[in-house]
Amino acid sequence: MQDTKLPIYAKRALVVAGIITIMPALTSAQTPPDTGDNTMADHPYVGMWVTGDGRIRHELLINNRYDEARGERESAYQGRYQVTDNYIEYWDDTGFTADGEFIDDVLYHGGMVLYRQE
C-alpha cells in the first residue's frame, strides 16, 4: 500500500456570483489550537451574521469559536474558526469542516448568504 501525504496546502474552490476562486486551505494538521483566548476581540468580522429570512444566525465569538442557530434550534452547530484576510475556515465540534468568504461586508458560507446584524 502506498503512503500518500497531503501537500502542505490543499486547494479549495469557492464559487460566488459565478466566479471561481481557488485558494489555499489548511490541512487538518494545521488546524488552529483551541486556545479559548480573546484573539479576535477587535476583529471587524466578530459578531452576529444572519440570513435574510433570519432563520440561520451565525455568531463569531471573540475567542475564535462560533455558535450557529437554525430556526428555533439554538447552538445547532458550534466549533472553532480562523479568519485569514477575507477567508474563513470552520472546524465544527462534531468533526466536519466548512469555509466561507467575506465580500463587501456579506458572509458567503456553505451556500448561504449572511448579513451582519448590528
RAJOSUL-V149797 format. One record per run of one state. SS is the DSSP state (A for helix, B for strand, O for the rest). FROM is the first residue (numbers start at 1). LEN is the number of residues. If there is no record, write none. Layout:
ss = {SS;SS}
from = {FROM;FROM}
len = {LEN;LEN}
This chain:
ss = {O;B;O;B;O;A;O;B;O;B;O;B;O;B;O;B;O;B;O;B;O;B;O}
from = {1;9;17;19;27;28;31;47;52;56;61;65;71;73;85;87;93;97;104;106;110;112;118}
len = {8;8;2;8;1;3;16;5;4;5;4;6;2;12;2;6;4;7;2;4;2;6;1}
